[in-house]
Amino acid sequence: MKTKYPYSLLTVLGLILLMLTVRLLVPRWDTLNVKAVLTWDVLGYYLYLPSYFIYDDIFKFEFMPEILDIYHPTNVFYQAYPAGNGNLVIKYPIGVSILYAPFFFLGHIYAKIAGYPADGFSAPYQFAIGLSAVFYSAIALWVLRGVLLRYFSDKVVALTFAIGLLGLNYMQYVFIDGAMTHGYLFFMYAWLLHFTIKWHETPRKRYAITLGLIIGLSTIIRPTDIICCLIPLLWGVTSRADIHAKAQLVWKYRLHFILLIITAFIATTPILIYWKTITGNWLFYSYDDQGFSWFDPYFRVLFGFEKGWFVYTPLAYLFVFGFYYLYQHYRTIFWATFVYFILNTYIVISWDVWWYGGSYSCRALVQSYAVLFLSLAAFLTHFFKGKQWNKWVFGIVLIPLIALNLFQIWQYNENIIQSEGIKKAYYKRIFGKTSVSRYDLSFLDNKDYIKDESKYEKRLLGKHDFESDTLNVVNKEFYQGNKAYHCRASVNEFSKGFEFKYKDFLAYDEAWLKVSLWAKHGDWETYARLVTVIEKDGKPEKWRGVHINNHLNTPGQWVPVYYYYKIPKGKDPESVIKSYIYTQRGEKLFVDEYRIELLTR
């Protein structure tokens, strides 16, 4: 029997198979590893389930110290914090836990049958939650295929999925880091589009109720996604006259609209009940001091070299170009999708934690791809209606960009593209590389570098081996001797350091400092910098602060960390040069053999 839409069918089935394969090849259910499924932010989204159904402890989380000790899902328990009344409140909304729930129970049942610890974090739970993202994404792709085929050809839909899933960061946040919110919201948006179309074709109460459920659940997965309600509200609007017509349609089916609102509210009640139970308030801002800079958005989210959407995944430009064709030829769906895209992007780039933790490209936009596939398909449709050479040019550009994205996702998972703190200079250094050198790592913080020390005379200016120190030192961890310095932000942010007079270096035509130490860390959460700075009257003039963790690969191993600091000309002779270790957070970094050397021609 011949299939009506073979290309999109085979593409979707192939992508689902690829998704499952990648999920199994990069399993991340090594339960004793911070890269496991139920770690970091995912732990916060998941915590509702084990705390309620296994430990019956949603107030204090007294079971967490043992879980942290056994599984190490996070180094600092930031996923919940004091609510002010003696209870701990989970930072993240409850919505993803609702979608996790069927898989959580399957994992729990299997853990008991197979003899695994039924503690919410052993391998069956990791495996079940890991596969849940594949399950929801597979359904989403199938539903979205039906949506796209209403407007676009079979071949265009197939190519849209290939570009969207392989050429962007969707793969990272559904195939690999799938337990984050993005794949689940992608699932919600696919159904939102489906039932929006169904209701506008044939207004029925059950469609309105389902839309309300989708909007409400999306809101308690990620509160800012309440703006998804704009899509059904603006669907079919092409002009000012259509706004009036839409208002009349809503009034005509006002009972549907009321049912939608009631259902959406009911869908949000789990988080309201939770907040009331834990904090005593029906409404509670769980993100504490994190907020938005509405009047000073962070455009680096789109164009910066740390997480820039258009930098790491340049095929995202096709979404933007596609809106032109969507406006020209698919006006009935243009305003709903375009207004949503603009407002959603504005919200994403206004969030003060603009880097969105450790991430590849801008992960906060991944769920919107379900909507943006419409603009991408519009672009592809009308691009290929042009001259024949368009296809060749597009293929020549498209294939390398998809290959680049897949390679960069591999680099990201190998920590070559680091999850935080990348600068343009570093990105240029590691572009296309399969490994990084210490020279490459130096570009994360500092462009000053000497490639060949043999061309310089070297003299030791100072050394701290911490053997005679008593402040913040330990005798159980050391590289040489019997003691090492323990970086502890809670005890002392600034280490013992060095200070030199700037005028003592003026006699040299070219002078450099080599600042070095040996370091060892016990977790990734200790955040410290090795600083060198010129100060005049206590104010910095040239500052360099190398992130020590950028140079450390494996917890528990001593690693050399060093960088070069070129002493600038033209500063006030009375200025001073200082070097020290600045520990911003954490408790588990040790350093030893801290040295300053002078290199001159």
C-alpha positions as CSV (number, residue, x, y, z in Angstrom):
1,M,0.0,0.0,0.0
2,K,1.5,3.3,-1.1
3,T,1.8,5.9,1.7
4,K,0.4,9.4,0.8
5,Y,3.2,11.3,2.5
6,P,6.3,9.0,2.3
7,Y,9.1,11.6,2.7
8,S,7.8,13.2,5.9
9,L,6.8,9.8,7.3
10,L,10.2,8.2,6.7
11,T,11.9,11.3,8.1
12,V,9.9,11.4,11.3
13,L,10.4,7.6,11.9
14,G,14.1,7.9,11.1
15,L,14.5,10.8,13.5
16,I,12.6,9.0,16.3
17,L,14.9,6.0,15.8
18,L,17.9,8.3,15.9
19,M,16.6,9.9,19.0
20,L,16.2,6.6,20.7
21,T,19.7,5.4,19.6
22,V,21.4,8.6,20.8
23,R,19.5,8.3,24.1
24,L,20.8,4.8,24.6
25,L,24.4,5.5,23.4
26,V,24.6,8.6,25.7
27,P,22.5,7.1,28.5
28,R,23.5,9.2,31.5
29,W,22.0,6.9,33.9
30,D,25.3,6.3,35.6
31,T,23.7,7.2,38.9
32,L,27.0,8.2,40.6
33,N,27.8,10.9,38.1
34,V,26.8,14.5,38.0
35,K,26.0,14.0,34.3
36,A,23.3,11.5,35.1
37,V,19.7,12.2,34.2
38,L,18.4,13.3,37.6
39,T,20.9,16.0,38.3
40,W,21.2,19.8,38.5
41,D,18.0,21.6,37.4
42,V,16.3,18.3,36.5
43,L,16.6,17.3,40.1
44,G,14.6,20.4,41.0
45,Y,11.8,19.6,38.5
46,Y,11.8,15.9,39.6
47,L,12.0,16.4,43.4
48,Y,8.2,16.5,43.9
49,L,7.8,12.9,43.0
50,P,10.3,11.1,45.4
51,S,9.6,13.6,48.2
52,Y,5.9,12.9,48.1
53,F,5.5,9.3,47.0
54,I,8.6,7.7,48.5
55,Y,9.7,9.7,51.5
56,D,6.5,11.5,52.5
57,D,8.6,14.6,53.2
58,I,7.7,17.6,51.1
59,F,8.5,20.1,53.9
60,K,12.1,19.5,55.0
61,F,13.7,17.1,52.5
62,E,15.5,15.3,55.3
63,F,16.3,12.4,52.9
64,M,18.4,14.6,50.6
65,P,21.7,14.5,52.6
66,E,21.9,10.7,52.1
67,I,20.9,11.0,48.4
68,L,23.6,13.7,47.9
69,D,26.1,11.5,49.6
70,I,25.2,8.4,47.5
71,Y,24.4,9.7,44.1
72,H,25.9,13.2,43.9
73,P,23.1,14.7,41.8
74,T,24.2,18.2,42.6
75,N,27.1,19.7,44.6
76,V,25.1,22.4,46.2
77,F,21.4,21.8,47.1
78,Y,20.1,24.9,45.4
79,Q,16.9,23.2,44.1
80,A,15.0,24.1,47.3
81,Y,15.5,26.9,49.7
82,P,14.0,28.2,53.0
83,A,10.5,29.5,52.6
84,G,10.7,31.7,55.7
85,N,8.5,29.5,57.9
86,G,10.9,26.6,58.5
87,N,10.0,24.7,55.4
88,L,12.0,24.3,52.2
89,V,10.2,25.3,48.9
90,I,11.2,23.8,45.6
91,K,12.5,26.5,43.2
92,Y,11.2,24.9,40.0
93,P,7.5,24.5,39.0
94,I,5.7,21.2,39.3
95,G,4.5,20.8,35.7
96,V,7.4,18.6,34.4
97,S,6.9,16.2,37.4
98,I,3.3,15.7,36.2
99,L,4.7,14.5,32.9
100,Y,7.5,12.5,34.5
101,A,5.0,10.7,36.8
102,P,4.0,7.7,34.6
103,F,7.7,6.9,34.0
104,F,8.6,7.5,37.6
105,F,6.0,4.9,38.7
106,L,7.3,2.4,36.1
107,G,10.8,3.0,37.3
108,H,9.7,2.6,40.9
109,I,7.8,-0.7,40.2
110,Y,10.8,-2.1,38.3
111,A,13.2,-1.1,41.0
112,K,11.3,-3.1,43.6
113,I,10.9,-6.1,41.3
114,A,14.5,-6.2,40.1
115,G,16.1,-5.5,43.6
116,Y,17.4,-2.0,42.9
117,P,17.1,0.6,45.7
118,A,13.6,2.0,45.5
119,D,14.9,5.4,46.5
120,G,13.9,7.5,43.5
121,F,17.5,7.8,42.1
122,S,18.8,4.3,41.3
123,A,19.2,3.2,37.7
124,P,15.6,2.3,36.9
125,Y,14.4,5.8,37.7
126,Q,17.2,7.4,35.7
127,F,16.4,5.1,32.7
128,A,12.7,5.7,32.9
129,I,12.9,9.5,33.1
130,G,15.6,9.5,30.4
131,L,13.3,7.7,28.0
132,S,10.3,9.8,28.9
133,A,11.7,12.7,26.8
134,V,12.0,10.4,23.8
135,F,8.4,9.2,24.3
136,Y,6.9,12.7,24.5
137,S,9.1,14.0,21.6
138,A,8.1,11.1,19.3
139,I,4.5,11.9,19.9
140,A,5.2,15.6,19.4
141,L,6.9,15.0,16.0
142,W,4.0,12.9,14.8
143,V,1.4,15.5,15.8
144,L,3.5,18.3,14.4
145,R,3.8,16.4,11.1
146,G,0.1,16.5,10.8
147,V,0.0,20.2,11.5
148,L,2.6,21.0,8.9
149,L,1.1,18.8,6.2
150,R,-2.0,21.0,6.3
151,Y,0.0,23.9,4.8
152,F,3.1,22.5,3.1
153,S,4.2,19.7,0.8
154,D,5.5,16.3,2.0
155,K,9.1,17.0,0.9
156,V,9.1,20.5,2.6
157,V,7.8,19.0,5.8
158,A,10.5,16.2,5.7
159,L,13.3,18.8,5.2
160,T,11.8,21.1,7.9
161,F,12.2,18.2,10.5
162,A,15.7,17.3,9.3
163,I,16.9,20.9,9.6
164,G,15.0,21.6,12.9
165,L,16.2,18.5,14.7
166,L,19.7,18.1,13.3
167,G,20.7,21.6,12.5
168,L,19.8,23.3,15.8
169,N,20.2,22.6,19.5
170,Y,17.0,20.5,19.7
171,M,19.2,17.4,19.6
172,Q,21.1,18.4,22.8
173,Y,17.9,19.1,24.8
174,V,15.8,16.2,23.7
175,F,18.2,13.5,22.5
176,I,20.8,14.0,25.3
177,D,19.7,16.4,28.0
178,G,16.2,15.4,27.4
179,A,14.8,15.6,31.0
180,M,15.0,19.4,30.9
181,T,11.7,21.2,30.3
182,H,12.2,22.0,26.6
183,G,11.2,18.7,25.1
184,Y,8.1,18.5,27.2
185,L,7.1,22.0,26.3
186,F,7.7,21.2,22.6
187,F,5.2,18.3,23.1
188,M,2.7,20.8,24.6
189,Y,3.2,23.3,21.7
190,A,2.6,20.6,19.1
191,W,-0.7,19.7,20.7
192,L,-1.6,23.4,21.1
193,L,-1.2,24.0,17.4
194,H,-3.2,20.8,16.6
195,F,-6.2,21.7,18.7
196,T,-6.0,25.4,17.8
197,I,-6.5,24.4,14.2
198,K,-9.2,21.8,15.1
199,W,-11.2,24.3,17.1
200,H,-11.1,27.0,14.3
201,E,-12.2,24.4,11.8
202,T,-15.0,23.0,13.9
203,P,-15.6,24.8,17.2
204,R,-16.3,22.1,19.9
205,K,-16.2,22.2,23.6
206,R,-13.8,19.3,23.9
207,Y,-11.2,21.2,21.8
208,A,-11.6,24.3,24.0
209,I,-11.2,22.2,27.2
210,T,-8.1,20.5,25.8
211,L,-6.6,23.9,24.9
212,G,-7.2,25.1,28.4
213,L,-5.5,22.0,29.8
214,I,-2.5,22.5,27.5
215,I,-2.2,26.2,28.4
216,G,-2.5,25.6,32.1
217,L,0.0,22.7,32.2
218,S,2.5,24.7,30.0
219,T,2.3,27.5,32.5
220,I,3.2,25.3,35.5
221,I,6.1,23.8,33.5
222,R,7.5,27.2,32.7
223,P,5.5,30.2,33.9
224,T,6.5,32.5,31.1
225,D,5.0,30.1,28.6
226,I,1.6,31.3,29.6
227,I,2.1,33.4,26.4
228,C,1.3,30.3,24.4
229,C,-2.4,31.5,24.8
230,L,-1.6,34.1,22.2
231,I,-1.5,31.5,19.5
232,P,-5.1,30.3,19.6
233,L,-6.2,33.9,20.4
234,L,-4.6,35.4,17.3
235,W,-5.0,32.4,15.0
236,G,-6.7,33.4,11.8
237,V,-6.3,37.1,12.4
238,T,-4.9,38.9,9.3
239,S,-6.1,42.5,9.8
240,R,-7.8,44.9,12.1
241,A,-11.2,43.8,10.7
242,D,-10.3,40.2,11.7
243,I,-9.7,41.3,15.3
244,H,-13.3,42.4,15.4
245,A,-14.4,39.2,13.7
246,K,-12.4,37.2,16.2
247,A,-14.0,39.0,19.1
248,Q,-17.4,38.1,17.7
249,L,-16.3,34.4,17.3
250,V,-15.2,34.3,20.9
251,W,-18.5,35.9,22.0
252,K,-20.5,33.4,19.9
253,Y,-18.7,30.5,21.6
254,R,-18.3,32.2,24.9
255,L,-19.1,29.0,26.8
256,H,-16.1,27.4,25.1
257,F,-14.0,30.3,26.1
258,I,-15.2,30.1,29.7
259,L,-14.5,26.4,29.8
260,L,-11.0,27.0,28.4
261,I,-10.3,29.5,31.2
262,I,-11.7,27.2,33.9
263,T,-9.7,24.2,32.6
264,A,-6.5,26.3,32.4
265,F,-7.0,27.4,36.0
266,I,-7.7,23.8,37.2
267,A,-4.5,22.7,35.4
268,T,-2.5,25.2,37.4
269,T,-3.9,24.2,40.8
270,P,-1.2,21.7,41.7
271,I,1.4,24.4,42.0
272,L,-1.0,26.7,43.9
273,I,-1.8,23.9,46.3
274,Y,1.9,23.2,46.8
275,W,2.8,26.8,47.5
276,K,-0.1,27.2,49.9
277,T,0.9,24.0,51.7
278,I,4.6,24.9,52.0
279,T,4.7,28.7,52.3
280,G,1.2,29.5,53.5
281,N,0.5,31.7,50.4
282,W,-1.4,30.8,47.3
283,L,1.0,32.7,45.1
284,F,4.7,32.6,45.6
285,Y,7.7,33.7,43.5
286,S,9.9,30.7,43.8
287,Y,12.8,32.1,41.8
288,D,13.8,34.2,44.8
289,D,16.1,37.1,43.7
290,Q,16.2,36.1,40.0
291,G,14.2,38.3,37.7
292,F,14.0,40.2,34.5
293,S,15.7,43.3,33.0
294,W,12.8,44.4,30.8
295,F,14.4,47.7,29.8
296,D,17.9,46.3,29.3
297,P,17.6,42.9,27.6
298,Y,20.6,40.7,27.0
299,F,21.1,40.6,23.3
300,R,24.2,38.5,23.8
301,V,21.7,35.6,24.2
302,L,21.2,35.8,20.5
303,F,24.5,37.2,19.2
304,G,27.1,36.6,21.9
305,F,29.9,34.0,21.8
306,E,29.0,32.4,25.1
307,K,25.5,31.1,24.3
308,G,24.5,33.0,21.2
309,W,21.6,31.4,19.3
310,F,22.6,32.8,15.9
311,V,26.3,32.1,16.6
312,Y,26.2,28.4,17.5
313,T,23.1,27.5,15.5
314,P,23.1,29.9,12.5
315,L,20.4,27.9,10.8
316,A,18.1,29.7,13.3
317,Y,18.2,32.6,10.9
318,L,15.9,30.6,8.6
319,F,13.2,31.0,11.2
320,V,13.4,34.7,10.9
321,F,13.6,34.8,7.1
322,G,10.6,32.5,7.0
323,F,8.3,35.0,8.6
324,Y,8.5,37.1,5.4
325,Y,7.1,34.2,3.4
326,L,4.6,33.3,6.1
327,Y,3.3,36.9,5.9
328,Q,3.2,36.9,2.1
329,H,1.5,33.5,1.6
330,Y,0.1,32.2,4.9
331,R,-1.3,35.3,6.5
332,T,-3.9,33.5,8.6
333,I,-1.1,31.9,10.7
334,F,1.4,34.7,10.5
335,W,0.3,37.1,13.3
336,A,-0.3,34.3,15.8
337,T,3.2,32.8,15.3
338,F,5.1,36.1,14.8
339,V,3.7,37.9,17.8
340,Y,4.4,34.8,19.9
341,F,8.0,34.6,18.6
342,I,8.7,38.3,19.3
343,L,7.3,38.3,22.8
344,N,8.8,34.9,23.7
345,T,12.2,36.0,22.5
346,Y,12.0,39.2,24.4
347,I,11.1,37.3,27.6
348,V,14.0,34.9,27.0
349,I,16.7,37.6,26.5
350,S,15.4,39.7,29.4
351,W,15.9,37.0,32.0
352,D,18.8,38.1,34.3
353,V,20.3,34.6,34.3
354,W,20.8,35.2,30.6
355,W,23.3,32.3,30.2
356,Y,20.7,29.8,31.4
357,G,23.2,27.8,33.3
358,G,25.4,25.3,31.5
359,S,23.9,25.1,28.0
360,Y,24.7,24.8,24.3
361,S,23.3,27.8,22.2
362,C,20.1,29.2,23.7
363,R,18.2,26.3,25.2
364,A,15.3,28.5,26.4
365,L,14.1,28.8,22.8
366,V,14.0,25.1,22.0
367,Q,10.3,24.6,22.9
368,S,9.3,27.4,20.5
369,Y,10.7,25.4,17.5
370,A,7.3,23.6,17.3
371,V,5.8,27.0,16.3
372,L,8.8,28.2,14.4
373,F,8.8,25.1,12.1
374,L,5.9,26.9,10.4
375,S,8.1,29.8,9.4
376,L,10.9,27.5,8.4
377,A,8.6,25.4,6.2
378,A,7.3,28.6,4.6
379,F,10.9,29.7,3.8
380,L,11.7,26.3,2.3
381,T,8.5,26.2,0.2
382,H,9.1,29.5,-1.5
383,F,12.9,29.2,-1.7
384,F,12.6,26.1,-3.8
385,K,10.0,27.7,-6.0
386,G,12.8,29.8,-7.4
387,K,15.5,28.9,-9.9
388,Q,17.0,25.4,-10.0
389,W,20.4,26.7,-8.8
390,N,18.7,27.7,-5.5
391,K,18.6,24.1,-4.5
392,W,22.3,23.6,-5.2
393,V,23.3,26.7,-3.3
394,F,21.1,25.8,-0.4
395,G,22.5,22.3,-0.3
396,I,26.1,23.6,-0.4
397,V,25.3,25.8,2.6
398,L,22.9,23.6,4.5
399,I,24.9,20.4,4.7
400,P,28.0,22.0,6.2
401,L,25.9,23.9,8.7
402,I,24.1,20.8,9.9
403,A,27.5,19.0,10.1
404,L,28.9,22.0,12.1
405,N,26.0,21.8,14.6
406,L,26.4,18.1,15.1
407,F,30.1,18.4,15.5
408,Q,29.7,21.3,18.0
409,I,27.2,19.3,20.0
410,W,29.9,16.6,20.2
411,Q,32.4,19.3,21.3
412,Y,30.0,20.5,23.9
413,N,29.5,17.1,25.4
414,E,33.3,16.6,25.4
415,N,33.7,19.9,27.2
416,I,35.6,21.5,24.4
417,I,32.8,24.0,23.9
418,Q,32.5,24.7,27.6
419,S,29.1,25.2,29.2
420,E,29.9,28.7,30.6
421,G,32.2,31.6,30.1
422,I,33.2,31.2,26.4
423,K,34.7,34.3,24.8
424,K,35.1,35.0,21.0
425,A,38.8,34.4,21.2
426,Y,38.4,31.0,22.8
427,Y,35.7,30.0,20.3
428,K,38.0,30.9,17.4
429,R,40.8,28.8,19.0
430,I,38.7,25.7,19.4
431,F,36.6,25.9,16.2
432,G,36.8,22.6,14.5
433,K,39.1,21.0,17.1
434,T,38.7,17.6,18.7
435,S,40.9,18.4,21.7
436,V,42.1,21.5,23.6
437,S,45.5,22.5,24.8
438,R,46.5,24.7,27.7
439,Y,47.2,27.4,25.2
440,D,43.6,27.1,24.0
441,L,42.2,27.2,27.5
442,S,44.1,30.4,28.3
443,F,41.8,32.2,25.8
444,L,38.8,31.6,28.1
445,D,40.0,34.5,30.3
446,N,43.2,36.0,28.9
447,K,44.6,36.9,25.5
448,D,48.1,37.5,26.8
449,Y,50.2,34.4,26.1
450,I,53.9,33.5,25.5
451,K,54.3,30.5,23.2
452,D,58.0,30.0,23.7
453,E,59.4,30.8,27.2
454,S,63.0,30.0,26.0
455,K,63.1,33.4,24.4
456,Y,62.8,35.1,27.8
457,E,64.9,35.3,30.9
458,K,63.0,34.0,34.0
459,R,63.3,35.0,37.6
460,L,61.2,33.9,40.6
461,L,59.6,36.8,42.3
462,G,57.6,35.0,45.0
463,K,56.3,31.6,46.1
464,H,53.7,30.4,48.6
465,D,53.9,26.7,49.5
466,F,51.7,27.3,52.5
467,E,53.9,25.1,54.8
468,S,54.2,27.8,57.5
469,D,50.7,29.1,57.2
470,T,47.8,28.5,59.6
471,L,44.9,30.3,58.0
472,N,42.7,28.3,55.7
473,V,45.2,25.5,55.2
474,V,44.8,21.7,55.4
475,N,47.3,18.9,55.9
476,K,45.3,16.1,54.3
477,E,45.4,17.6,50.7
478,F,48.6,18.8,49.2
479,Y,50.7,18.6,46.1
480,Q,54.1,19.0,47.7
481,G,55.2,19.3,51.3
482,N,52.6,18.8,54.0
483,K,50.0,21.5,53.5
484,A,47.8,23.2,50.9
485,Y,45.5,26.2,50.8
486,H,41.8,25.4,51.1
487,C,39.6,27.8,49.0
488,R,36.5,28.3,51.1
489,A,34.3,31.3,50.2
490,S,32.5,31.1,53.5
491,V,35.7,31.5,55.5
492,N,38.0,33.7,53.4
493,E,37.3,35.0,49.9
494,F,40.8,36.3,49.3
495,S,43.9,34.2,49.7
496,K,47.4,35.2,50.8
497,G,48.9,36.8,47.7
498,F,51.7,38.9,46.3
499,E,52.2,42.6,45.9
500,F,54.8,44.4,43.8
501,K,55.6,48.1,42.9
502,Y,54.8,48.9,39.3
503,K,57.8,51.2,39.0
504,D,60.2,48.3,39.6
505,F,59.3,47.0,36.2
506,L,59.7,50.2,34.2
507,A,63.3,49.5,33.3
508,Y,62.3,46.6,31.0
509,D,61.3,47.1,27.4
510,E,59.0,44.0,27.7
511,A,58.1,42.3,30.9
512,W,55.6,39.5,31.7
513,L,54.5,37.8,34.9
514,K,53.8,34.1,34.9
515,V,51.3,33.3,37.6
516,S,51.0,29.6,38.4
517,L,49.8,27.1,40.9
518,W,48.7,23.5,41.3
519,A,45.0,22.9,41.9
520,K,42.7,20.1,42.8
521,H,38.9,20.2,43.2
522,G,36.4,17.9,44.8
523,D,33.3,19.3,42.9
524,W,32.4,21.7,40.1
525,E,30.6,24.2,42.3
526,T,33.7,25.8,43.9
527,Y,34.2,28.9,41.8
528,A,37.5,30.6,42.2
529,R,39.8,32.9,40.1
530,L,43.5,33.4,40.0
531,V,43.7,37.2,39.8
532,T,46.4,39.6,38.8
533,V,45.6,43.3,38.8
534,I,47.3,46.7,38.6
535,E,45.8,49.1,41.2
536,K,46.1,52.8,41.7
537,D,44.7,54.2,44.9
538,G,42.9,50.9,45.4
539,K,41.1,51.1,42.0
540,P,41.9,48.4,39.3
541,E,43.5,49.5,36.0
542,K,44.3,46.2,34.3
543,W,42.6,43.2,35.7
544,R,43.0,39.5,34.8
545,G,41.1,36.7,36.5
546,V,41.5,33.2,35.2
547,H,38.7,30.7,36.3
548,I,40.7,27.9,37.9
549,N,38.0,25.4,37.2
550,N,38.3,25.9,33.5
551,H,41.7,24.2,33.7
552,L,40.5,21.2,35.8
553,N,39.1,18.2,34.1
554,T,38.7,15.5,36.8
555,P,37.8,15.9,40.4
556,G,40.5,14.6,42.8
557,Q,43.5,15.2,40.5
558,W,46.2,17.8,40.9
559,V,46.6,19.9,37.7
560,P,48.9,22.8,36.9
561,V,47.2,26.1,36.2
562,Y,49.1,29.1,34.9
563,Y,48.8,32.2,32.7
564,Y,50.8,35.1,31.5
565,Y,50.2,38.7,32.4
566,K,51.9,41.3,30.2
567,I,52.9,44.3,32.3
568,P,51.5,47.4,30.5
569,K,53.3,50.6,29.8
570,G,52.2,54.1,30.7
571,K,50.7,53.5,34.2
572,D,51.3,55.6,37.2
573,P,54.7,54.7,38.7
574,E,53.1,54.6,42.1
575,S,50.6,51.9,41.1
576,V,51.0,48.4,42.5
577,I,50.6,45.0,41.0
578,K,48.7,42.4,43.1
579,S,48.1,38.7,42.7
580,Y,45.7,36.5,44.8
581,I,43.1,33.8,44.7
582,Y,39.5,35.0,44.8
583,T,37.0,32.3,45.9
584,Q,33.5,33.4,45.0
585,R,31.6,30.3,46.0
586,G,32.0,26.7,47.2
587,E,34.2,24.8,49.6
588,K,36.2,22.1,47.8
589,L,39.1,23.6,45.9
590,F,42.7,23.1,47.1
591,V,45.8,24.9,45.7
592,D,49.5,24.5,46.3
593,E,52.8,25.8,45.0
594,Y,51.5,29.3,44.2
595,R,54.3,31.1,42.2
596,I,55.0,34.4,40.5
597,E,57.8,34.6,37.9
598,L,59.2,37.5,35.9
599,L,59.9,36.9,32.2
600,T,61.9,39.5,30.3
601,R,63.6,39.7,26.9
